[in-house]
């Protein structure tokens, strides 16, 4: 399972966390591995299950 970076950015901007969203855009890859970045997602208080891309049919 991968998470599109734009989903993380959108969630942060939705919480008015512009500086964090800007940092995520600069530092994270386009497709984020939630296992590799679990600590960061927890720090940002984001649940990977809420951000995961829908599975392809």
MIKOL-983961 format. One record per residue: x, y, z of N, C-alpha, C, O in turn. Coordinates in Angstrom, 1 decimal, m for minus. Atoms other than C-alpha are relative to their C-alpha. Layout:
<drenvexs>
{drenvex {X, Y, Z}, {X, Y, Z}, {X, Y, Z}, {X, Y, Z}} ...
</drenvexs>
This chain:
<drenvexs>
{drenvex {0.8, m1.2, 0.0}, {0.0, 0.0, 0.0}, {0.9, 1.2, 0.0}, {1.8, 1.3, 0.8}} {drenvex {m0.7, m1.2, 0.0}, {1.3, 3.4, m0.9}, {m1.0, 1.2, 0.1}, {m2.2, 1.0, m0.1}} {drenvex {0.9, m1.2, m0.2}, {m0.1, 6.9, m0.2}, {0.6, 1.1, m0.9}, {1.8, 1.4, m0.9}} {drenvex {m0.3, m1.1, 0.8}, {m0.1, 9.7, m2.7}, {0.4, 1.2, 0.9}, {m0.4, 1.5, 1.8}} {drenvex {m0.5, m1.1, m0.8}, {1.9, 12.6, m1.3}, {m1.1, 1.1, 0.0}, {m1.2, 1.8, 1.1}} {drenvex {1.0, m1.1, 0.0}, {m0.9, 15.0, m2.4}, {m1.1, m0.2, 1.0}, {m1.7, 0.8, 1.5}} {drenvex {1.0, 0.3, m1.0}, {m3.3, 13.3, 0.0}, {0.5, 0.5, 1.4}, {m0.3, 1.0, 2.2}} {drenvex {m0.5, m0.4, m1.2}, {m1.0, 14.0, 2.9}, {0.0, 1.5, 0.1}, {m0.3, 2.2, 1.1}} {drenvex {0.0, m1.4, 0.1}, {m0.5, 17.6, 1.8}, {m1.4, 0.6, 0.2}, {m1.6, 1.6, 0.9}} {drenvex {1.4, m0.5, m0.1}, {m4.3, 18.1, 1.4}, {m0.5, m0.1, 1.4}, {m1.2, 0.8, 1.9}} {drenvex {0.4, 0.2, m1.4}, {m4.9, 16.7, 4.9}, {0.6, 1.1, 0.9}, {m0.1, 1.6, 1.8}} {drenvex {m0.6, m1.0, m0.8}, {m2.4, 19.1, 6.4}, {m0.5, 1.4, m0.3}, {m0.7, 2.2, 0.7}} {drenvex {0.5, m1.3, 0.4}, {m3.6, 22.1, 4.5}, {m1.5, 0.1, 0.5}, {m1.9, 1.2, 0.9}} {drenvex {1.4, m0.1, m0.5}, {m7.2, 21.2, 5.6}, {0.0, 0.3, 1.5}, {m1.0, 0.8, 2.0}} {drenvex {m0.2, m0.4, m1.4}, {m5.9, 21.6, 9.2}, {0.7, 1.3, 0.2}, {1.1, 1.6, 1.3}} {drenvex {m0.7, m1.3, 0.0}, {m4.3, 24.9, 8.3}, {1.5, m0.2, 0.5}, {1.9, 0.7, 1.3}} {drenvex {m1.4, 0.3, m0.4}, {m0.8, 23.4, 8.8}, {0.9, 0.2, m1.3}, {1.4, m0.7, m1.8}} {drenvex {m0.6, m0.4, 1.2}, {0.7, 25.2, 5.8}, {1.5, m0.3, m0.1}, {2.1, m0.9, m1.0}} {drenvex {m1.5, 0.2, 0.0}, {4.4, 25.0, 6.8}, {0.3, m1.5, 0.0}, {1.2, m1.9, m0.7}} {drenvex {m0.3, 1.5, 0.1}, {4.2, 21.2, 7.4}, {m0.4, m0.5, m1.3}, {0.4, m1.4, m1.9}} {drenvex {0.4, 0.5, 1.4}, {2.4, 20.7, 4.1}, {1.1, 0.4, m1.0}, {1.4, m0.4, m1.8}} {drenvex {m1.1, m0.4, 0.9}, {5.1, 22.7, 2.3}, {1.3, m0.9, 0.2}, {1.9, m1.3, m0.8}} {drenvex {m1.1, 0.8, m0.2}, {7.8, 20.6, 4.0}, {m0.2, m1.4, m0.6}, {0.7, m2.0, m1.2}} {drenvex {0.3, 1.3, 0.6}, {6.1, 17.3, 3.0}, {0.1, 0.0, m1.5}, {0.7, m0.9, m2.1}} {drenvex {m0.1, m0.1, 1.5}, {5.9, 18.5, m0.6}, {1.5, 0.0, m0.4}, {1.8, m0.5, m1.5}} {drenvex {m1.5, m0.1, 0.4}, {9.7, 19.2, m0.6}, {0.7, m1.3, 0.3}, {1.6, m1.7, m0.4}} {drenvex {m0.8, 1.1, m0.6}, {10.9, 16.1, 1.4}, {m0.5, m1.4, m0.4}, {0.4, m2.3, m0.4}} {drenvex {0.4, 1.4, 0.2}, {8.7, 13.1, 0.6}, {m0.2, m0.3, m1.4}, {m0.4, 0.6, m2.3}} {drenvex {0.2, 0.4, 1.4}, {8.5, 11.1, m2.6}, {m1.5, 0.1, m0.4}, {m2.4, 0.3, 0.5}} {drenvex {1.4, m0.1, 0.5}, {5.4, 11.3, m4.8}, {m0.9, m1.1, 0.5}, {m2.1, m0.9, 0.8}} {drenvex {0.8, 1.2, m0.6}, {4.3, 7.8, m3.5}, {0.7, m0.3, 1.3}, {1.9, m0.7, 1.3}} {drenvex {m0.6, 0.1, m1.4}, {4.9, 7.5, 0.3}, {m0.3, m1.5, 0.5}, {m1.5, m1.9, 0.4}} {drenvex {0.1, 1.3, m0.6}, {5.5, 4.1, 1.9}, {m0.4, 0.2, 1.4}, {0.5, 0.6, 2.2}} {drenvex {0.4, m0.2, m1.3}, {3.5, 4.1, 5.1}, {0.8, m0.7, 1.1}, {1.0, m0.3, 2.2}} {drenvex {m0.8, 0.7, m0.9}, {5.7, 1.5, 6.7}, {1.3, 0.7, 0.3}, {1.8, 0.8, 1.4}} {drenvex {m1.3, m0.7, m0.1}, {8.9, 3.4, 6.0}, {m0.2, 1.4, 0.7}, {0.7, 1.8, 1.4}} {drenvex {0.3, m1.4, m0.5}, {7.3, 6.8, 7.1}, {m1.0, m0.1, 1.1}, {m1.6, 0.9, 1.4}} {drenvex {1.0, 0.1, m1.1}, {5.2, 5.5, 10.0}, {0.2, 1.0, 1.1}, {m0.8, 1.6, 1.6}} {drenvex {m0.3, m1.0, m1.1}, {6.9, 7.7, 12.6}, {m0.4, 1.4, m0.4}, {m1.0, 2.1, 0.4}} {drenvex {0.4, m1.3, 0.5}, {6.4, 10.8, 10.5}, {m1.5, 0.2, m0.1}, {m2.1, 1.2, 0.4}} {drenvex {1.5, m0.1, 0.1}, {2.7, 10.0, 9.8}, {m0.6, 0.1, 1.4}, {m1.6, 0.8, 1.6}} {drenvex {0.5, 0.0, m1.3}, {2.2, 9.4, 13.5}, {0.2, 1.4, 0.6}, {m0.6, 2.0, 1.3}} {drenvex {m0.3, m1.3, m0.5}, {3.9, 12.7, 14.4}, {m1.0, 1.1, m0.6}, {m1.4, 2.0, 0.1}} {drenvex {1.0, m0.9, 0.6}, {1.6, 14.5, 11.9}, {m1.4, m0.3, 0.4}, {m2.3, 0.4, m0.1}} {drenvex {1.3, 0.5, m0.4}, {m1.3, 12.6, 13.4}, {m0.9, m0.3, m1.1}, {m2.1, 0.1, m1.2}} {drenvex {0.7, 0.5, 1.1}, {m2.3, 11.1, 10.2}, {m0.1, m1.5, 0.0}, {0.9, m2.2, 0.2}} {drenvex {0.2, 1.5, 0.0}, {m3.8, 7.6, 9.9}, {0.2, m0.4, m1.5}, {m0.6, 0.0, m2.4}} {drenvex {m0.3, 0.5, 1.4}, {m2.4, 5.8, 6.8}, {m1.3, m0.6, m0.6}, {m1.5, m0.5, m1.9}} {drenvex {1.2, 0.6, 0.5}, {m5.7, 3.9, 6.4}, {m1.0, 1.1, m0.6}, {m1.7, 0.8, m1.6}} {drenvex {0.8, m1.1, 0.5}, {m7.5, 7.3, 5.9}, {0.5, 0.6, m1.3}, {m0.2, 1.2, m2.1}} {drenvex {m0.7, m0.7, 1.2}, {m5.0, 8.4, 3.2}, {0.3, m0.9, m1.1}, {0.7, m0.5, m2.2}} {drenvex {m0.4, 1.0, 1.0}, {m4.4, 5.2, 1.3}, {m0.8, 0.1, m1.3}, {m2.0, 0.5, m1.3}} {drenvex {0.7, 0.0, 1.3}, {m5.2, 5.1, m2.4}, {m0.9, m1.2, m0.1}, {m0.7, m2.2, 0.5}} {drenvex {0.9, 1.1, 0.2}, {m8.1, 3.0, m3.4}, {0.6, m1.0, m0.9}, {1.4, m0.7, m1.8}} {drenvex {m0.6, 1.1, 0.8}, {m7.1, m0.4, m4.8}, {m0.5, 0.0, m1.4}, {m1.6, 0.4, m1.7}} {drenvex {0.4, 0.1, 1.4}, {m7.1, m0.8, m8.5}, {m0.9, m1.2, m0.3}, {m0.7, m2.2, 0.3}} {drenvex {0.9, 1.2, 0.3}, {m9.9, m3.0, m9.9}, {0.6, m1.0, m0.8}, {0.0, m2.1, m1.1}} 
</drenvexs>
